Amino acid sequence: SREGAALFQTDSVRDQNRQRGSSPPRAREVRSTSSPAPGELAAKVYGSGPRLRGTFQIAPCLIQQGGCCQRAIPRSLRRAVSACLSHPHPTWVAFLLLTGSDPFFWFDSFIEVRLSIGQKFDGAHVHPGFDWLRLALAVGIFTFHSTTITYGSADAIPPLLRAVARLLLPMFFALSGFLVTASLWRSQSVTLFLSLRVFRLLPALLAIVLMSTFVLGPLVTESSWQTYFSSNTLSQYLTNALAQPHYQLPGVFLHNPRSGVVNGSLWTIPLELWCYTGLAIISLVGLTKHRHVLAILCLVSFAGIALADYAQYDLLAHLPTGDLALPFLAGIIIFAAATVLPLHGPLAIISLCAAMLLSMQPQGFALAMLPLAYFVVWLGLQPLPSLPGDYSYGLYLVGYPIEQTYVAFFPGTAWWQSWAACLPLALVCAVLLWHMVEKPALSRRKFAARAIARIWLPSVAGNPPKPNPAQFNRA
């Protein structure tokens, strides 16, 4: 549909107005309900002859809806375009006749009234696009691990694909920053928010750690069972359930290209918990009550980190989250500015291209995170059918040990063979993990969150507040 308005006045209409002594009629806004058929617009414009003498007006000059402002085409540009239409080139006319394209398609794309990200996100209780995006990112990370596990490093990946793979985890963390800040915004207290995060991460993590330790390890270990179960390495590996990463089990995967690593995906879990903790501290200070305050704080922090990175001072090395704090912070910024950011497809594509180009520069990783976060949120807000469950976290956890097991039993295979053989099994395990562990734990967290809300939240007139059930379904 077109939100711009156009008025074409032919010579005959103006001559009639002059004979009557009246002024030309004012431009009226014409809104089409559907895109023109091929050749329809060109026939309307050029049907009376090869030359068109008239004016082209676009209104209004400023469009504002829901805090999302977009300035229309400048008057000088409108005059230039009108002059071009008054004396059309034959090639331009042929293009219109063949394609039926609107000559002002790209101009209209900048003056259309669109929903902001905040309106789109708050307008629906469920956004399946985020589930699909998480699953796609998990498959992408699984594919990257197929190469590194098979060959021992990422050197076999072409440089361009390696640059794309480098953005997979930042996209995960940018998405997490946006959605987790929304969860904090809906929560009634920091305690409630942290309890919801713990119930989301730890049950599946505990299940994978126990299965790796007491099922997979004894089956593939090269040590005796007595040595295996009495080793201190096994006790250290169990601390993964508390987000303390350890990667080795006694005698497991010793001859793989990635020697001794049982599950190399666990290193991001404590980083994500640190991000949650930092966001909770900001909330305790009271800086998350207003979106503009949160946006200014995060923008200043982001700019400081980016400047330090440009000055080759590794400020992120002093943070427990490392480089992944930047995409998480960028996701928070997108949420804080959601009411003024338009949901704009061309802008999202431009943002993705800018993020890829910046990420390939030596000091451009920090600057790439903001456009990358905008693209991630735009992609997650696209209308898609619902999934039966959120299988991304389970696929992320089970993929690495399954691929390591395949390489241990079938050494020397190509990466695509490992990928094709392990991905269906990993998806089945992720589905089982969701329906047998994650989903029951999430259903229990509602009751736990309500109990925490009654105990810890401040009461009004001596009565504990009643939490809204909808917020627990959306958290």
C-alpha positions in Angstrom: 0.0 0.0 0.0 1.1 3.6 -0.6 0.8 6.2 2.1 2.1 9.0 -0.1 -0.3 11.1 -2.1 0.0 12.1 -5.7 -1.9 14.5 -8.0 -1.3 14.6 -11.7 -3.0 17.6 -13.5 -3.0 17.6 -17.3 -3.0 20.6 -19.5 -6.7 20.3 -20.3 -7.6 20.5 -16.6 -5.5 23.6 -16.1 -7.0 25.3 -19.2 -10.5 24.7 -18.0 -9.6 26.2 -14.6 -8.2 29.3 -16.3 -11.3 29.7 -18.5 -13.5 29.5 -15.4 -11.2 31.9 -13.5 -10.9 29.5 -10.7 -7.7 28.2 -9.0 -6.7 24.6 -9.5 -8.1 22.2 -7.0 -6.0 21.4 -3.9 -4.0 18.3 -3.8 -6.1 15.5 -2.3 -4.6 12.5 -0.7 -5.2 9.3 -2.7 -4.5 6.1 -0.9 -4.3 2.8 -2.7 -5.3 -0.3 -1.0 -3.1 -2.6 -3.0 -0.1 -2.5 -5.2 -0.7 -1.6 -8.9 -0.9 -4.4 -11.4 2.0 -4.7 -13.9 1.6 -1.8 -16.4 -1.3 -0.3 -14.6 0.6 2.7 -13.2 2.4 3.4 -16.4 -0.8 3.3 -18.4 -2.4 5.8 -15.9 0.6 8.1 -16.1 1.4 7.9 -19.8 -1.9 6.9 -21.3 -2.7 10.3 -22.9 0.6 10.7 -24.6 4.3 10.3 -24.4 4.8 13.6 -22.5 3.3 14.5 -19.1 3.1 18.1 -18.0 2.0 18.4 -14.5 3.0 18.5 -10.8 3.7 15.8 -8.3 3.0 16.5 -4.6 3.6 14.4 -1.6 1.8 14.9 1.7 2.1 15.2 4.6 5.5 16.8 5.2 5.9 15.1 8.6 4.3 11.9 9.6 4.2 10.9 13.2 2.7 7.9 14.8 3.5 6.4 18.1 6.7 8.3 18.6 8.0 7.1 15.2 8.8 10.2 13.1 9.8 10.2 9.5 10.5 13.3 7.4 9.0 13.3 3.9 10.8 14.1 0.6 12.4 17.6 0.6 10.8 20.2 -1.6 13.9 20.5 -3.8 13.9 16.8 -4.5 10.2 16.8 -5.2 10.7 19.6 -7.8 13.6 17.6 -9.5 11.5 14.4 -9.7 8.5 16.4 -11.0 10.7 17.9 -13.8 11.9 14.4 -14.7 8.3 13.2 -15.0 7.4 16.1 -17.1 9.9 15.0 -19.7 10.2 11.3 -19.3 13.0 9.3 -21.0 11.9 6.5 -23.3 14.0 4.0 -21.3 12.1 5.1 -18.1 8.8 4.7 -19.8 9.7 1.2 -21.1 10.8 0.2 -17.6 7.5 1.3 -16.2 5.5 -0.5 -18.9 7.4 -3.8 -18.5 7.5 -3.9 -14.7 4.6 -1.8 -13.6 6.9 -0.4 -10.9 6.0 2.7 -9.1 8.6 5.3 -9.8 8.3 6.6 -6.3 8.5 3.2 -4.6 11.7 4.0 -2.8 10.5 7.4 -1.9 7.3 6.0 -0.5 9.3 3.6 1.6 10.7 6.5 3.5 7.4 8.4 4.1 5.1 5.5 4.9 3.5 5.5 8.4 4.9 2.4 10.1 4.6 0.8 13.5 7.5 1.3 15.8 9.3 -1.7 17.3 7.7 -1.0 20.6 4.2 -1.0 19.1 4.8 -4.3 17.2 6.4 -6.0 20.2 3.7 -4.9 22.7 0.9 -5.5 20.3 1.1 -9.3 20.5 1.6 -11.6 23.5 3.6 -14.2 21.4 6.1 -13.6 18.7 7.0 -17.0 17.1 9.6 -15.2 15.0 12.0 -15.1 18.0 11.7 -18.9 18.4 12.5 -19.5 14.8 15.4 -17.1 14.9 16.8 -18.8 18.0 16.5 -22.2 16.4 18.2 -20.9 13.2 21.0 -19.5 15.2 21.4 -22.7 17.1 21.6 -24.6 13.8 24.2 -22.1 12.6 26.4 -22.7 15.7 25.9 -26.4 15.3 27.2 -26.1 11.7 30.2 -24.1 12.8 31.0 -26.7 15.5 30.8 -29.4 12.8 33.8 -27.9 11.1 35.8 -27.1 14.2 35.2 -30.6 15.8 36.0 -32.5 12.6 39.2 -30.6 11.7 40.2 -29.2 15.0 40.0 -25.5 14.0 38.0 -23.0 11.9 40.8 -22.6 9.3 38.9 -24.8 6.8 36.0 -22.3 6.7 36.3 -19.6 4.0 37.0 -16.1 5.3 33.5 -14.7 4.3 31.7 -17.6 6.0 34.0 -17.2 9.0 33.0 -13.6 9.3 29.3 -14.6 9.2 29.9 -17.3 11.8 31.6 -14.8 14.0 28.2 -13.0 14.3 26.2 -16.0 15.4 26.9 -15.7 19.1 26.6 -11.9 19.2 23.2 -12.3 17.5 22.2 -14.7 20.3 23.3 -12.2 23.0 21.7 -9.2 21.2 18.4 -11.1 21.1 18.8 -12.1 24.7 19.5 -8.5 25.7 16.3 -7.3 24.0 14.0 -10.1 25.4 15.5 -10.3 28.9 15.2 -6.6 29.3 11.5 -6.9 28.3 11.1 -9.6 30.9 12.7 -7.4 33.6 10.4 -4.5 32.5 7.3 -6.8 33.1 8.6 -8.3 36.3 7.5 -6.9 39.6 10.9 -7.2 41.3 14.5 -8.0 40.6 14.1 -11.2 42.7 11.3 -12.3 40.5 13.3 -11.6 37.4 16.3 -13.5 38.5 14.2 -16.5 39.6 12.6 -16.6 36.1 16.1 -16.6 34.5 17.4 -19.3 36.7 14.4 -21.6 35.9 15.0 -21.0 32.3 18.7 -21.9 32.1 19.6 -24.3 34.9 17.2 -27.3 34.6 18.3 -28.2 31.0 21.9 -27.5 31.9 21.7 -29.8 34.9 20.2 -32.6 32.8 22.9 -32.3 30.1 25.7 -32.3 32.6 24.3 -35.4 34.4 23.7 -37.3 31.1 27.3 -36.5 29.9 28.8 -37.5 33.2 26.9 -40.7 34.0 25.8 -42.0 30.6 28.0 -40.7 27.8 31.3 -40.7 29.8 31.3 -44.3 31.0 30.4 -45.5 27.4 33.2 -43.8 25.6 35.9 -43.4 28.2 39.3 -45.1 27.7 39.8 -45.4 31.5 38.5 -48.1 33.7 35.2 -47.4 35.4 36.9 -47.4 38.8 39.4 -44.8 37.7 36.7 -42.8 35.9 34.3 -42.5 38.9 37.1 -41.8 41.4 38.8 -39.1 39.5 38.7 -35.5 40.6 38.1 -34.5 37.0 34.6 -35.9 37.2 33.8 -33.9 40.3 35.0 -30.8 38.6 32.9 -31.5 35.5 29.8 -31.7 37.7 30.3 -28.0 38.7 29.1 -27.2 35.1 25.6 -27.5 36.6 26.4 -24.4 38.6 27.7 -22.5 35.6 31.4 -23.2 36.4 32.7 -24.4 33.1 35.0 -27.5 32.9 35.3 -29.4 29.7 37.1 -32.7 30.5 36.0 -36.1 31.7 38.5 -38.8 32.5 39.6 -40.6 29.4 36.9 -39.1 27.1 37.6 -38.0 23.6 41.4 -38.0 24.0 42.1 -38.7 20.4 39.6 -36.4 18.8 40.8 -33.3 16.9 39.3 -31.3 19.7 41.0 -33.5 22.3 39.4 -33.9 25.7 36.6 -31.4 25.2 33.3 -33.0 26.1 31.0 -29.9 25.6 32.6 -26.8 24.3 29.3 -24.9 24.3 29.2 -24.5 28.1 31.5 -21.5 28.2 28.7 -19.0 27.3 26.4 -20.0 30.2 28.2 -18.1 32.9 28.6 -15.1 30.6 24.9 -14.9 30.1 24.3 -15.2 33.8 26.7 -12.3 34.3 24.8 -10.2 31.8 21.6 -11.0 33.8 23.3 -10.0 37.0 24.5 -6.7 35.6 21.0 -5.9 34.3 19.6 -6.7 37.7 22.1 -4.4 39.4 21.1 -1.5 37.0 17.5 -2.2 38.0 18.2 -2.1 41.7 19.8 1.3 41.3 16.5 2.4 39.7 17.9 3.2 36.2 15.4 0.9 34.4 12.2 2.7 35.4 12.3 5.0 32.5 13.2 4.0 28.9 15.0 7.2 28.1 17.2 7.0 31.2 18.1 3.4 30.4 18.8 4.3 26.7 21.1 7.2 27.6 23.0 5.1 30.2 23.5 2.2 27.8 24.4 4.5 24.9 27.1 6.2 27.0 28.5 2.9 28.2 28.4 1.5 24.7 30.2 4.6 23.3 32.8 4.4 26.0 33.6 0.7 25.3 33.7 1.4 21.5 36.1 4.3 22.0 38.3 2.2 24.2 38.3 -0.5 21.6 39.2 2.0 18.9 42.1 3.3 21.1 43.3 -0.4 21.3 42.6 -0.5 25.0 41.0 -3.8 25.8 38.4 -2.7 28.3 36.3 -5.8 27.8 39.1 -8.0 29.0 38.4 -6.6 32.5 34.7 -7.7 32.3 33.6 -11.2 33.2 31.4 -11.2 30.0 34.2 -10.3 27.6 33.2 -9.2 24.1 29.7 -10.6 24.4 28.7 -7.7 26.7 28.5 -5.5 23.7 25.7 -7.3 21.8 23.8 -7.8 25.0 24.1 -4.0 25.7 23.0 -3.3 22.1 19.9 -5.4 22.6 19.1 -3.4 25.7 19.5 -0.2 23.7 17.1 -1.4 21.0 14.5 -2.2 23.7 14.9 1.1 25.5 14.5 3.0 22.2 11.8 0.7 20.8 9.1 3.4 20.9 11.1 5.6 18.5 12.7 3.0 16.2 10.7 2.2 13.1 10.1 -1.4 12.0 11.7 -0.9 8.6 12.7 -3.8 6.3 15.2 -1.9 4.1 16.8 -0.3 7.1 17.2 -3.8 8.6 18.9 -5.1 5.5 21.2 -2.1 5.4 22.0 -2.7 9.1 23.0 -6.3 8.4 25.3 -5.3 5.6 26.8 -2.6 7.8 27.3 -5.0 10.7 29.1 -7.5 8.4 31.4 -4.9 6.9 32.2 -3.4 10.3 32.9 -6.7 11.9 35.5 -7.5 9.3 37.4 -4.4 10.2 40.2 -4.6 12.9 38.5 -2.1 15.3 34.9 -2.4 14.0 33.4 -5.2 16.1 32.0 -2.8 18.7 30.4 -0.5 16.1 28.8 -3.5 14.4 26.7 -4.5 17.4 24.1 -1.8 17.2 23.0 -2.4 13.6 23.3 -6.1 14.2 20.9 -5.9 17.2 18.4 -3.9 15.1 18.4 -6.5 12.4 18.0 -9.3 14.9 15.0 -7.7 16.5 13.4 -6.8 13.2 13.9 -10.4 12.0 12.3 -11.8 15.3 9.2 -9.6 14.9 8.3 -11.0 11.5 5.0 -13.0 11.4 5.7 -16.7 11.3 3.8 -19.8 12.4 4.3 -21.0 16.0 6.7 -23.8 16.9 5.6 -26.6 19.3 8.4 -25.6 21.6 11.6 -23.7 22.0 14.2 -26.2 21.0 17.1 -23.8 20.4 18.6 -24.0 23.9 18.5 -27.8 24.0 20.1 -28.0 20.5 22.8 -25.7 21.6 23.6 -27.9 24.7 23.4 -31.4 23.1 25.0 -30.6 19.7 28.6 -30.5 20.8 28.9 -33.8 22.7 26.9 -35.6 19.9 29.3 -34.4 17.3 32.3 -35.3 19.4 30.9 -38.8 19.9 30.4 -39.2 16.1 34.0 -38.1 15.3 35.3 -40.5 18.0 33.6 -43.5 16.4 34.1 -42.3 12.8 37.4 -40.5 12.6 38.5 -38.9 9.3 35.0 -38.1 8.0 34.2 -34.8 6.3 32.4 -32.0 8.2 29.3 -32.3 6.1 29.0 -36.0 6.8 29.2 -35.3 10.6 26.6 -32.5 10.2 24.2 -34.6 8.2 24.5 -37.6 10.6 24.3 -35.6 13.9 21.8 -32.9 13.3 18.7 -35.1 13.1 19.8 -36.9 16.3 20.5 -33.6 18.0 17.1 -32.2 17.0 15.4 -35.3 18.5 17.4 -34.9 21.7 16.5 -31.2 21.8 12.8 -32.0 21.4 12.9 -34.6 24.2 14.8 -32.2 26.4 12.2 -29.6 25.9 9.2 -31.8 26.6 10.7 -33.8 29.4 12.8 -31.2 31.3 12.5 -27.6 30.1 8.8 -27.4 29.6 7.9 -29.0 33.0 10.4 -26.8 34.7 9.0 -23.7 33.0 5.5 -24.7 34.1 6.7 -25.0 37.7 8.5 -21.7 37.6 5.1 -19.9 37.3 4.2 -21.2 40.8 7.7 -20.5 42.2 7.6 -17.0 40.8 4.2 -16.3 42.3 5.4 -17.6 45.7 8.4 -15.3 45.5 6.2 -12.4 44.5 4.0 -13.0 47.6 7.0 -13.3 49.9 9.4 -10.7 48.7 7.4 -8.0 46.9 6.2 -5.0 49.0 2.6 -5.3 50.0 -0.1 -2.6 49.8 -2.1 -2.1 53.0 -0.8 -5.3 54.5 -2.0 -7.5 51.6 0.5 -9.1 49.2 0.0 -8.1 45.6 -1.5 -10.5 43.1 0.9 -11.1 40.2 -0.5 -10.9 36.7 -0.5 -14.4 35.1 0.1 -13.0 31.7 3.5 -11.7 32.5 4.7 -15.1 33.6 3.6 -16.6 30.3 5.5 -13.9 28.4 8.6 -13.8 30.6 
